[in-house]
Structures are given as C-alpha cells and as structure tokens.
Amino acid sequence: MKTNRLMAPLLATCLMLATVAHAQTPPPLQDVNPNRHMNIAVAQASIRQAYDAISAAQAANHDRLGGHGDRAKRLLDEASVELKAAALTANGE
C-alpha cells in the first residue's frame, strides 16, 4: 500500500520531465540557400517535414514509441547538419 502511494508521484514526475525534455528539442534548421543549392535546400525541407511527422506520431501515440521517435529526430537533425556542410563544401568554404 505504501509503495503505491510513492509510485504515483514518482511516475507523474517522470512523465513531466520526459514531456519537458521532449518539448525542448528544436527542429532541424533549414539554413541552406535555395538560390545556390536548390536540391540540398529541398532535402533539408524534406527533413523538416519528416521531423514534423515524427512529432505528430509521438503526440498521437502519447510518446509511447520506445525512444525510437526521439532517436529518429536526432538522426534527422544530424542529416540536416551534414547537408549544410555539403553546401559549404560546394561553396569552397
């Protein structure tokens, strides 16, 4: 009985912290100039669309994706950074 009284506040706190951590994840940047690198900019826009779709899936499933949604979003952010690096390399920077 005492354990049940302790578990409810603990679970509520964990849920609150997970929600706050999830809400603070910024979406990937779209920072490639489409006038210079149209295809790379389109790829970045597609990454953002995928990121937004994952966010919607997380909300629809009440964040019960086992951490896979968050990992996918981190990988999308990494891909966006790589695309920016590709654009800079193409610019000779």
Backbone atoms as SQL, in Angstrom:
CREATE TABLE atoms (id INTEGER PRIMARY KEY, chain TEXT, resi INTEGER, resn TEXT, atom TEXT, x REAL, y REAL, z REAL);
INSERT INTO atoms VALUES
  (1, 'A', 1, 'MET', 'N', 0.837, -1.192, 0.000),
  (2, 'A', 1, 'MET', 'CA', 0.000, 0.000, 0.000),
  (3, 'A', 1, 'MET', 'C', 0.880, 1.253, 0.000),
  (4, 'A', 2, 'LYS', 'N', 1.905, 1.263, 0.858),
  (5, 'A', 2, 'LYS', 'CA', 2.786, 2.420, 0.935),
  (6, 'A', 2, 'LYS', 'C', 3.558, 2.606, -0.381),
  (7, 'A', 3, 'THR', 'N', 3.910, 1.491, -0.999),
  (8, 'A', 3, 'THR', 'CA', 4.634, 1.556, -2.269),
  (9, 'A', 3, 'THR', 'C', 3.780, 2.215, -3.346),
  (10, 'A', 4, 'ASN', 'N', 2.496, 1.909, -3.379),
  (11, 'A', 4, 'ASN', 'CA', 1.602, 2.518, -4.365),
  (12, 'A', 4, 'ASN', 'C', 1.519, 4.022, -4.188),
  (13, 'A', 5, 'ARG', 'N', 1.529, 4.485, -2.943),
  (14, 'A', 5, 'ARG', 'CA', 1.473, 5.930, -2.691),
  (15, 'A', 5, 'ARG', 'C', 2.736, 6.630, -3.172),
  (16, 'A', 6, 'LEU', 'N', 3.845, 5.930, -3.123),
  (17, 'A', 6, 'LEU', 'CA', 5.108, 6.522, -3.564),
  (18, 'A', 6, 'LEU', 'C', 5.260, 6.468, -5.085),
  (19, 'A', 7, 'MET', 'N', 4.705, 5.447, -5.696),
  (20, 'A', 7, 'MET', 'CA', 4.874, 5.270, -7.136),
  (21, 'A', 7, 'MET', 'C', 4.114, 6.303, -7.965),
  (22, 'A', 8, 'ALA', 'N', 2.932, 6.670, -7.564),
  (23, 'A', 8, 'ALA', 'CA', 2.132, 7.617, -8.351),
  (24, 'A', 8, 'ALA', 'C', 2.839, 8.957, -8.523),
  (25, 'A', 9, 'PRO', 'N', 3.326, 9.590, -7.434),
  (26, 'A', 9, 'PRO', 'CA', 4.045, 10.861, -7.633),
  (27, 'A', 9, 'PRO', 'C', 5.341, 10.683, -8.424),
  (28, 'A', 10, 'LEU', 'N', 6.006, 9.554, -8.219),
  (29, 'A', 10, 'LEU', 'CA', 7.242, 9.296, -8.955),
  (30, 'A', 10, 'LEU', 'C', 6.967, 9.171, -10.452),
  (31, 'A', 11, 'LEU', 'N', 5.946, 8.431, -10.810),
  (32, 'A', 11, 'LEU', 'CA', 5.584, 8.292, -12.223),
  (33, 'A', 11, 'LEU', 'C', 5.140, 9.621, -12.824),
  (34, 'A', 12, 'ALA', 'N', 4.394, 10.400, -12.068),
  (35, 'A', 12, 'ALA', 'CA', 3.953, 11.710, -12.556),
  (36, 'A', 12, 'ALA', 'C', 5.150, 12.621, -12.802),
  (37, 'A', 13, 'THR', 'N', 6.117, 12.584, -11.902),
  (38, 'A', 13, 'THR', 'CA', 7.322, 13.403, -12.059),
  (39, 'A', 13, 'THR', 'C', 8.112, 12.964, -13.286),
  (40, 'A', 14, 'CYS', 'N', 8.267, 11.663, -13.471),
  (41, 'A', 14, 'CYS', 'CA', 8.987, 11.151, -14.647),
  (42, 'A', 14, 'CYS', 'C', 8.295, 11.561, -15.941),
  (43, 'A', 15, 'LEU', 'N', 6.983, 11.463, -15.965),
  (44, 'A', 15, 'LEU', 'CA', 6.223, 11.855, -17.148),
  (45, 'A', 15, 'LEU', 'C', 6.394, 13.343, -17.438),
  (46, 'A', 16, 'MET', 'N', 6.362, 14.160, -16.395),
  (47, 'A', 16, 'MET', 'CA', 6.527, 15.599, -16.567),
  (48, 'A', 16, 'MET', 'C', 7.917, 15.916, -17.113),
  (49, 'A', 17, 'LEU', 'N', 8.954, 15.282, -16.556),
  (50, 'A', 17, 'LEU', 'CA', 10.316, 15.530, -17.024),
  (51, 'A', 17, 'LEU', 'C', 10.505, 15.071, -18.469),
  (52, 'A', 18, 'ALA', 'N', 9.921, 13.951, -18.826),
  (53, 'A', 18, 'ALA', 'CA', 10.020, 13.467, -20.204),
  (54, 'A', 18, 'ALA', 'C', 9.324, 14.420, -21.166),
  (55, 'A', 19, 'THR', 'N', 8.192, 14.962, -20.758),
  (56, 'A', 19, 'THR', 'CA', 7.455, 15.909, -21.594),
  (57, 'A', 19, 'THR', 'C', 8.251, 17.187, -21.788),
  (58, 'A', 20, 'VAL', 'N', 8.862, 17.684, -20.719),
  (59, 'A', 20, 'VAL', 'CA', 9.667, 18.908, -20.804),
  (60, 'A', 20, 'VAL', 'C', 10.879, 18.675, -21.694),
  (61, 'A', 21, 'ALA', 'N', 11.558, 17.548, -21.524),
  (62, 'A', 21, 'ALA', 'CA', 12.733, 17.246, -22.348),
  (63, 'A', 21, 'ALA', 'C', 12.347, 17.118, -23.815),
  (64, 'A', 22, 'HIS', 'N', 11.218, 16.482, -24.070),
  (65, 'A', 22, 'HIS', 'CA', 10.749, 16.304, -25.448),
  (66, 'A', 22, 'HIS', 'C', 10.372, 17.645, -26.071),
  (67, 'A', 23, 'ALA', 'N', 9.755, 18.521, -25.312),
  (68, 'A', 23, 'ALA', 'CA', 9.302, 19.810, -25.831),
  (69, 'A', 23, 'ALA', 'C', 10.470, 20.731, -26.150),
  (70, 'A', 24, 'GLN', 'N', 11.631, 20.500, -25.549),
  (71, 'A', 24, 'GLN', 'CA', 12.766, 21.390, -25.740),
  (72, 'A', 24, 'GLN', 'C', 13.627, 21.015, -26.943),
  (73, 'A', 25, 'THR', 'N', 13.314, 19.947, -27.620),
  (74, 'A', 25, 'THR', 'CA', 14.088, 19.545, -28.783),
  (75, 'A', 25, 'THR', 'C', 13.716, 20.437, -29.963),
  (76, 'A', 26, 'PRO', 'N', 14.662, 21.285, -30.412),
  (77, 'A', 26, 'PRO', 'CA', 14.326, 22.167, -31.537),
  (78, 'A', 26, 'PRO', 'C', 14.329, 21.399, -32.856),
  (79, 'A', 27, 'PRO', 'N', 13.521, 21.828, -33.794),
  (80, 'A', 27, 'PRO', 'CA', 13.516, 21.166, -35.110),
  (81, 'A', 27, 'PRO', 'C', 14.805, 21.466, -35.868),
  (82, 'A', 28, 'PRO', 'N', 15.147, 20.634, -36.841),
  (83, 'A', 28, 'PRO', 'CA', 16.357, 20.872, -37.632),
  (84, 'A', 28, 'PRO', 'C', 16.282, 22.214, -38.366),
  (85, 'A', 29, 'LEU', 'N', 17.431, 22.837, -38.503),
  (86, 'A', 29, 'LEU', 'CA', 17.500, 24.112, -39.218),
  (87, 'A', 29, 'LEU', 'C', 17.330, 23.892, -40.715),
  (88, 'A', 30, 'GLN', 'N', 16.755, 24.887, -41.353),
  (89, 'A', 30, 'GLN', 'CA', 16.706, 24.938, -42.814),
  (90, 'A', 30, 'GLN', 'C', 17.546, 26.150, -43.198),
  (91, 'A', 31, 'ASP', 'N', 18.859, 25.937, -43.275),
  (92, 'A', 31, 'ASP', 'CA', 19.781, 27.053, -43.428),
  (93, 'A', 31, 'ASP', 'C', 20.622, 27.001, -44.702),
  (94, 'A', 32, 'VAL', 'N', 20.169, 26.249, -45.689),
  (95, 'A', 32, 'VAL', 'CA', 20.858, 26.208, -46.981),
  (96, 'A', 32, 'VAL', 'C', 20.120, 27.136, -47.937),
  (97, 'A', 33, 'ASN', 'N', 20.872, 27.983, -48.614),
  (98, 'A', 33, 'ASN', 'CA', 20.302, 28.944, -49.553),
  (99, 'A', 33, 'ASN', 'C', 19.772, 28.211, -50.791),
  (100, 'A', 34, 'PRO', 'N', 18.452, 28.238, -51.013),
  (101, 'A', 34, 'PRO', 'CA', 17.897, 27.526, -52.173),
  (102, 'A', 34, 'PRO', 'C', 18.321, 28.136, -53.509),
  (103, 'A', 35, 'ASN', 'N', 18.750, 29.384, -53.505),
  (104, 'A', 35, 'ASN', 'CA', 19.210, 30.005, -54.748),
  (105, 'A', 35, 'ASN', 'C', 20.571, 29.466, -55.182),
  (106, 'A', 36, 'ARG', 'N', 21.351, 28.988, -54.220),
  (107, 'A', 36, 'ARG', 'CA', 22.672, 28.442, -54.541),
  (108, 'A', 36, 'ARG', 'C', 22.659, 26.927, -54.643),
  (109, 'A', 37, 'HIS', 'N', 21.837, 26.281, -53.800),
  (110, 'A', 37, 'HIS', 'CA', 21.824, 24.814, -53.736),
  (111, 'A', 37, 'HIS', 'C', 20.384, 24.333, -53.592),
  (112, 'A', 38, 'MET', 'N', 19.642, 24.417, -54.675),
  (113, 'A', 38, 'MET', 'CA', 18.219, 24.099, -54.632),
  (114, 'A', 38, 'MET', 'C', 17.958, 22.679, -54.131),
  (115, 'A', 39, 'ASN', 'N', 18.679, 21.695, -54.657),
  (116, 'A', 39, 'ASN', 'CA', 18.423, 20.307, -54.273),
  (117, 'A', 39, 'ASN', 'C', 18.738, 20.054, -52.801),
  (118, 'A', 40, 'ILE', 'N', 19.804, 20.640, -52.310),
  (119, 'A', 40, 'ILE', 'CA', 20.150, 20.469, -50.896),
  (120, 'A', 40, 'ILE', 'C', 19.105, 21.152, -50.020),
  (121, 'A', 41, 'ALA', 'N', 18.649, 22.323, -50.428),
  (122, 'A', 41, 'ALA', 'CA', 17.609, 23.022, -49.665),
  (123, 'A', 41, 'ALA', 'C', 16.309, 22.220, -49.649),
  (124, 'A', 42, 'VAL', 'N', 15.974, 21.595, -50.774),
  (125, 'A', 42, 'VAL', 'CA', 14.774, 20.747, -50.833),
  (126, 'A', 42, 'VAL', 'C', 14.940, 19.551, -49.897),
  (127, 'A', 43, 'ALA', 'N', 16.130, 18.983, -49.865),
  (128, 'A', 43, 'ALA', 'CA', 16.388, 17.857, -48.959),
  (129, 'A', 43, 'ALA', 'C', 16.228, 18.293, -47.505),
  (130, 'A', 44, 'GLN', 'N', 16.725, 19.491, -47.171),
  (131, 'A', 44, 'GLN', 'CA', 16.542, 19.997, -45.805),
  (132, 'A', 44, 'GLN', 'C', 15.065, 20.202, -45.494),
  (133, 'A', 45, 'ALA', 'N', 14.309, 20.697, -46.442),
  (134, 'A', 45, 'ALA', 'CA', 12.870, 20.885, -46.225),
  (135, 'A', 45, 'ALA', 'C', 12.182, 19.536, -46.006),
  (136, 'A', 46, 'SER', 'N', 12.625, 18.521, -46.729),
  (137, 'A', 46, 'SER', 'CA', 12.061, 17.178, -46.550),
  (138, 'A', 46, 'SER', 'C', 12.388, 16.629, -45.166),
  (139, 'A', 47, 'ILE', 'N', 13.585, 16.922, -44.691),
  (140, 'A', 47, 'ILE', 'CA', 13.967, 16.510, -43.337),
  (141, 'A', 47, 'ILE', 'C', 13.044, 17.158, -42.318),
  (142, 'A', 48, 'ARG', 'N', 12.772, 18.436, -42.513),
  (143, 'A', 48, 'ARG', 'CA', 11.878, 19.140, -41.584),
  (144, 'A', 48, 'ARG', 'C', 10.477, 18.528, -41.617),
  (145, 'A', 49, 'GLN', 'N', 9.992, 18.177, -42.801),
  (146, 'A', 49, 'GLN', 'CA', 8.672, 17.541, -42.908),
  (147, 'A', 49, 'GLN', 'C', 8.659, 16.200, -42.179),
  (148, 'A', 50, 'ALA', 'N', 9.720, 15.427, -42.331),
  (149, 'A', 50, 'ALA', 'CA', 9.807, 14.137, -41.641),
  (150, 'A', 50, 'ALA', 'C', 9.850, 14.347, -40.133),
  (151, 'A', 51, 'TYR', 'N', 10.599, 15.344, -39.684),
  (152, 'A', 51, 'TYR', 'CA', 10.691, 15.669, -38.257),
  (153, 'A', 51, 'TYR', 'C', 9.310, 16.020, -37.706),
  (154, 'A', 52, 'ASP', 'N', 8.585, 16.852, -38.442),
  (155, 'A', 52, 'ASP', 'CA', 7.240, 17.247, -38.007),
  (156, 'A', 52, 'ASP', 'C', 6.289, 16.049, -37.986),
  (157, 'A', 53, 'ALA', 'N', 6.428, 15.143, -38.958),
  (158, 'A', 53, 'ALA', 'CA', 5.583, 13.945, -38.990),
  (159, 'A', 53, 'ALA', 'C', 5.881, 13.039, -37.797),
  (160, 'A', 54, 'ILE', 'N', 7.145, 12.933, -37.425),
  (161, 'A', 54, 'ILE', 'CA', 7.506, 12.135, -36.249),
  (162, 'A', 54, 'ILE', 'C', 6.925, 12.767, -34.993),
  (163, 'A', 55, 'SER', 'N', 7.001, 14.090, -34.904),
  (164, 'A', 55, 'SER', 'CA', 6.412, 14.779, -33.747),
  (165, 'A', 55, 'SER', 'C', 4.918, 14.498, -33.654),
  (166, 'A', 56, 'ALA', 'N', 4.238, 14.509, -34.795),
  (167, 'A', 56, 'ALA', 'CA', 2.803, 14.212, -34.809),
  (168, 'A', 56, 'ALA', 'C', 2.544, 12.764, -34.391),
  (169, 'A', 57, 'ALA', 'N', 3.390, 11.851, -34.850),
  (170, 'A', 57, 'ALA', 'CA', 3.238, 10.442, -34.467),
  (171, 'A', 57, 'ALA', 'C', 3.466, 10.258, -32.971),
  (172, 'A', 58, 'GLN', 'N', 4.446, 10.976, -32.434),
  (173, 'A', 58, 'GLN', 'CA', 4.696, 10.891, -30.998),
  (174, 'A', 58, 'GLN', 'C', 3.488, 11.384, -30.215),
  (175, 'A', 59, 'ALA', 'N', 2.914, 12.482, -30.655),
  (176, 'A', 59, 'ALA', 'CA', 1.740, 13.021, -29.961),
  (177, 'A', 59, 'ALA', 'C', 0.556, 12.063, -30.080),
  (178, 'A', 60, 'ALA', 'N', 0.341, 11.517, -31.261),
  (179, 'A', 60, 'ALA', 'CA', -0.789, 10.607, -31.478),
  (180, 'A', 60, 'ALA', 'C', -0.650, 9.324, -30.665),
  (181, 'A', 61, 'ASN', 'N', 0.587, 8.919, -30.429),
  (182, 'A', 61, 'ASN', 'CA', 0.837, 7.691, -29.673),
  (183, 'A', 61, 'ASN', 'C', 1.220, 7.977, -28.226),
  (184, 'A', 62, 'HIS', 'N', 0.985, 9.206, -27.789),
  (185, 'A', 62, 'HIS', 'CA', 1.256, 9.614, -26.404),
  (186, 'A', 62, 'HIS', 'C', 2.694, 9.282, -25.995),
  (187, 'A', 63, 'ASP', 'N', 3.629, 9.540, -26.897),
  (188, 'A', 63, 'ASP', 'CA', 5.059, 9.320, -26.659),
  (189, 'A', 63, 'ASP', 'C', 5.393, 7.887, -26.264),
  (190, 'A', 64, 'ARG', 'N', 4.644, 6.936, -26.782),
  (191, 'A', 64, 'ARG', 'CA', 4.919, 5.521, -26.489),
  (192, 'A', 64, 'ARG', 'C', 5.599, 4.860, -27.683),
  (193, 'A', 65, 'LEU', 'N', 6.653, 5.467, -28.164),
  (194, 'A', 65, 'LEU', 'CA', 7.385, 4.903, -29.301),
  (195, 'A', 65, 'LEU', 'C', 8.712, 4.296, -28.856),
  (196, 'A', 66, 'GLY', 'N', 8.875, 4.148, -27.563),
  (197, 'A', 66, 'GLY', 'CA', 10.066, 3.489, -27.032),
  (198, 'A', 66, 'GLY', 'C', 11.362, 4.236, -27.277),
  (199, 'A', 67, 'GLY', 'N', 11.304, 5.544, -27.424),
  (200, 'A', 67, 'GLY', 'CA', 12.508, 6.326, -27.671),
  (201, 'A', 67, 'GLY', 'C', 12.937, 6.344, -29.129),
  (202, 'A', 68, 'HIS', 'N', 12.298, 5.540, -29.956),
  (203, 'A', 68, 'HIS', 'CA', 12.694, 5.472, -31.365),
  (204, 'A', 68, 'HIS', 'C', 12.359, 6.760, -32.113),
  (205, 'A', 69, 'GLY', 'N', 11.258, 7.395, -31.756),
  (206, 'A', 69, 'GLY', 'CA', 10.902, 8.663, -32.385),
  (207, 'A', 69, 'GLY', 'C', 11.940, 9.735, -32.098),
  (208, 'A', 70, 'ASP', 'N', 12.362, 9.826, -30.836),
  (209, 'A', 70, 'ASP', 'CA', 13.382, 10.815, -30.479),
  (210, 'A', 70, 'ASP', 'C', 14.705, 10.519, -31.176),
  (211, 'A', 71, 'ARG', 'N', 15.066, 9.247, -31.271),
  (212, 'A', 71, 'ARG', 'CA', 16.312, 8.890, -31.953),
  (213, 'A', 71, 'ARG', 'C', 16.229, 9.255, -33.434),
  (214, 'A', 72, 'ALA', 'N', 15.095, 8.987, -34.045),
  (215, 'A', 72, 'ALA', 'CA', 14.915, 9.340, -35.455),
  (216, 'A', 72, 'ALA', 'C', 15.037, 10.847, -35.650),
  (217, 'A', 73, 'LYS', 'N', 14.480, 11.616, -34.711),
  (218, 'A', 73, 'LYS', 'CA', 14.569, 13.073, -34.816),
  (219, 'A', 73, 'LYS', 'C', 16.010, 13.549, -34.665),
  (220, 'A', 74, 'ARG', 'N', 16.774, 12.921, -33.776),
  (221, 'A', 74, 'ARG', 'CA', 18.191, 13.283, -33.633),
  (222, 'A', 74, 'ARG', 'C', 18.948, 12.975, -34.921),
  (223, 'A', 75, 'LEU', 'N', 18.647, 11.834, -35.529),
  (224, 'A', 75, 'LEU', 'CA', 19.316, 11.476, -36.784),
  (225, 'A', 75, 'LEU', 'C', 18.942, 12.434, -37.913),
  (226, 'A', 76, 'LEU', 'N', 17.695, 12.876, -37.936),
  (227, 'A', 76, 'LEU', 'CA', 17.284, 13.864, -38.940),
  (228, 'A', 76, 'LEU', 'C', 18.025, 15.179, -38.734),
  (229, 'A', 77, 'ASP', 'N', 18.202, 15.575, -37.485),
  (230, 'A', 77, 'ASP', 'CA', 18.955, 16.796, -37.206),
  (231, 'A', 77, 'ASP', 'C', 20.401, 16.645, -37.683),
  (232, 'A', 78, 'GLU', 'N', 20.972, 15.481, -37.436),
  (233, 'A', 78, 'GLU', 'CA', 22.335, 15.210, -37.900),
  (234, 'A', 78, 'GLU', 'C', 22.410, 15.265, -39.426),
  (235, 'A', 79, 'ALA', 'N', 21.409, 14.725, -40.094),
  (236, 'A', 79, 'ALA', 'CA', 21.380, 14.763, -41.563),
  (237, 'A', 79, 'ALA', 'C', 21.300, 16.197, -42.068),
  (238, 'A', 80, 'SER', 'N', 20.522, 17.029, -41.395),
  (239, 'A', 80, 'SER', 'CA', 20.403, 18.431, -41.796),
  (240, 'A', 80, 'SER', 'C', 21.746, 19.152, -41.658),
  (241, 'A', 81, 'VAL', 'N', 22.457, 18.861, -40.576),
  (242, 'A', 81, 'VAL', 'CA', 23.788, 19.457, -40.369),
  (243, 'A', 81, 'VAL', 'C', 24.740, 19.003, -41.476),
  (244, 'A', 82, 'GLU', 'N', 24.669, 17.736, -41.854),
  (245, 'A', 82, 'GLU', 'CA', 25.529, 17.223, -42.927),
  (246, 'A', 82, 'GLU', 'C', 25.215, 17.888, -44.266),
  (247, 'A', 83, 'LEU', 'N', 23.940, 18.146, -44.519),
  (248, 'A', 83, 'LEU', 'CA', 23.571, 18.839, -45.758),
  (249, 'A', 83, 'LEU', 'C', 24.128, 20.255, -45.777),
  (250, 'A', 84, 'LYS', 'N', 24.099, 20.927, -44.644),
  (251, 'A', 84, 'LYS', 'CA', 24.681, 22.273, -44.561),
  (252, 'A', 84, 'LYS', 'C', 26.182, 22.193, -44.844),
  (253, 'A', 85, 'ALA', 'N', 26.844, 21.182, -44.274),
  (254, 'A', 85, 'ALA', 'CA', 28.275, 21.005, -44.521),
  (255, 'A', 85, 'ALA', 'C', 28.546, 20.740, -46.002),
  (256, 'A', 86, 'ALA', 'N', 27.674, 19.979, -46.638),
  (257, 'A', 86, 'ALA', 'CA', 27.830, 19.715, -48.073),
  (258, 'A', 86, 'ALA', 'C', 27.712, 21.001, -48.879),
  (259, 'A', 87, 'ALA', 'N', 26.751, 21.839, -48.513),
  (260, 'A', 87, 'ALA', 'CA', 26.577, 23.113, -49.221),
  (261, 'A', 87, 'ALA', 'C', 27.800, 24.005, -49.033),
  (262, 'A', 88, 'LEU', 'N', 28.320, 24.045, -47.814),
  (263, 'A', 88, 'LEU', 'CA', 29.513, 24.855, -47.556),
  (264, 'A', 88, 'LEU', 'C', 30.714, 24.322, -48.337),
  (265, 'A', 89, 'THR', 'N', 30.834, 23.014, -48.414),
  (266, 'A', 89, 'THR', 'CA', 31.924, 22.411, -49.186),
  (267, 'A', 89, 'THR', 'C', 31.793, 22.769, -50.663),
  (268, 'A', 90, 'ALA', 'N', 30.582, 22.703, -51.179),
  (269, 'A', 90, 'ALA', 'CA', 30.354, 23.065, -52.582),
  (270, 'A', 90, 'ALA', 'C', 30.677, 24.529, -52.837),
  (271, 'A', 91, 'ASN', 'N', 30.493, 25.354, -51.802),
  (272, 'A', 91, 'ASN', 'CA', 30.812, 26.779, -51.925),
  (273, 'A', 91, 'ASN', 'C', 32.311, 27.035, -51.835),
  (274, 'A', 92, 'GLY', 'N', 33.077, 26.009, -51.477),
  (275, 'A', 92, 'GLY', 'CA', 34.512, 26.182, -51.312),
  (276, 'A', 92, 'GLY', 'C', 34.881, 26.761, -49.968),
  (277, 'A', 93, 'GLU', 'N', 33.985, 26.673, -49.009),
  (278, 'A', 93, 'GLU', 'CA', 34.248, 27.225, -47.668),
  (279, 'A', 93, 'GLU', 'C', 34.843, 26.187, -46.755);
